[in-house]
Amino acid sequence: MGIQGRFPQAGDLDAFWRNGLQGRIAAAALPGGRRSACAGWRGHFLDGVEEFDPDLFGLDARQAAGLDLRERLLAQSAWQTLESAGYAGARLERLTAADGTARSVGVYAAR
């Protein structure tokens, strides 16, 4: 079983837990380039949302550019969940059923 979480000012569950134990508030000023008319506003923002490796998911630059930010975050979160469960890389490629039949992994998300 795997688990993954990404939160404002906490890129993973360990950082989220540490922030809670330390009483850290995750509110921050608006990141650069976002709504300059709202200068002085604070909010809860994820770090590194622009970071995405299309090669990891077998996408070319055009396909990656067509993905919504939420789709990219979902793909990254799904991959990190598989990694935390120990099913990434070569092990994922060798995934088989009890009878030895090759298996594939799919992700379904509904809104």
NORHU-V487361 format. One record per residue. N is the residue number from 0. RES is the residue in one letter. OMEGA is omega in whole degrees, 0 to 359 (NA if undefined). NEAR is the number of other C-alpha atoms within 8 Angstrom. Layout:
n-><N N>
res-><RES RES>
omega-><OMEGA OMEGA>
near-><NEAR NEAR>
This chain:
n-><0 1 2 3 4 5 6 7 8 9 10 11 12 13 14 15 16 17 18 19 20 21 22 23 24 25 26 27 28 29 30 31 32 33 34 35 36 37 38 39 40 41 42 43 44 45 46 47 48 49 50 51 52 53 54 55 56 57 58 59 60 61 62 63 64 65 66 67 68 69 70 71 72 73 74 75 76 77 78 79 80 81 82 83 84 85 86 87 88 89 90 91 92 93 94 95 96 97 98 99 100 101 102 103 104 105 106 107 108 109 110>
res-><M G I Q G R F P Q A G D L D A F W R N G L Q G R I A A A A L P G G R R S A C A G W R G H F L D G V E E F D P D L F G L D A R Q A A G L D L R E R L L A Q S A W Q T L E S A G Y A G A R L E R L T A A D G T A R S V G V Y A A R>
omega-><180 179 180 175 179 189 176 181 176 183 178 184 179 179 178 180 178 179 179 180 181 180 182 176 186 179 181 175 178 177 179 178 180 173 181 178 181 181 180 178 177 180 181 188 175 176 171 182 180 181 180 180 183 180 180 183 178 181 172 185 181 179 181 180 180 180 173 178 181 177 178 179 178 179 179 180 178 179 180 176 177 178 182 177 180 181 178 177 185 180 179 179 181 184 180 175 181 180 178 179 178 181 174 181 176 178 177 177 179 179 NA>
near-><4 9 8 10 8 9 10 11 9 12 12 10 10 7 9 12 8 8 11 8 7 6 6 7 5 7 9 8 8 12 6 4 5 6 7 6 4 6 7 6 7 8 8 8 11 11 7 5 8 4 5 7 6 10 7 6 6 6 10 8 7 7 8 9 6 6 8 6 7 6 8 10 9 8 8 9 10 9 9 10 11 11 10 11 9 8 9 10 6 6 9 8 7 7 9 9 8 5 5 6 7 8 7 5 4 4 5 4 4 3 2>
